[in-house]
Amino acid sequence: MKDLPVSKKVKQIIKGIWDSPCIEVCTYKKGDSYCKACGLTRIEKKTWKYFSIEDKEKIKIISTHRMNESAQIENEFMVETLFTKIF
């Protein structure tokens, strides 16, 4: 299970989302299609408990790719910005 405080773990168990990648710190910014903390879309998060085990596994893979892709884009932007400021 994720490294969450006991109160949040209990809350997730009761809500039926204990096996989701959600870490209960949603970071949806205006215009974002998915949470930057866990990679889930709002719809995936709200309907998580209704997905089959197979669908949950697929969504976990997709959410990881979303976060990795986002981190790579942010890193490239930061390098480009830093390079522009130096030169």
Backbone hydrogen bonds, N-H to C=O, Kabsch-Sander energy under -0.5 kcal/mol:
donor,donor_aa,acceptor,acceptor_aa,energy
4,L,2,K,-1.7
8,K,5,P,-0.6
9,K,5,P,-2.1
10,V,6,V,-2.7
11,K,7,S,-2.0
12,Q,8,K,-2.4
13,I,9,K,-2.2
14,I,10,V,-2.6
15,K,11,K,-2.2
16,G,12,Q,-0.8
16,G,13,I,-0.6
17,I,12,Q,-2.7
18,W,12,Q,-0.7
20,S,17,I,-1.9
29,K,27,T,-0.7
32,D,29,K,-2.9
35,C,40,L,-2.9
36,K,27,T,-0.8
39,G,35,C,-1.8
45,K,41,T,-2.3
46,K,42,R,-2.5
47,T,43,I,-2.0
48,W,45,K,-0.8
50,Y,47,T,-1.9
51,F,48,W,-1.7
56,K,52,S,-2.6
57,E,53,I,-2.1
58,K,54,E,-1.9
59,I,55,D,-2.6
60,K,56,K,-2.4
61,I,57,E,-1.8
62,I,58,K,-2.5
63,S,59,I,-3.1
64,T,60,K,-1.9
65,H,61,I,-2.1
66,R,62,I,-2.4
67,M,63,S,-2.2
68,N,64,T,-2.6
69,E,65,H,-2.8
70,S,66,R,-2.4
71,A,67,M,-2.5
72,Q,68,N,-2.2
73,I,69,E,-2.2
74,E,70,S,-2.5
75,N,71,A,-2.5
76,E,72,Q,-2.4
77,F,73,I,-2.2
78,M,74,E,-2.4
79,V,75,N,-2.5
80,E,76,E,-2.5
81,T,77,F,-2.8
82,L,78,M,-2.6
83,F,79,V,-2.8
84,T,80,E,-2.4
85,K,81,T,-2.0
86,I,82,L,-2.0
87,F,83,F,-2.4
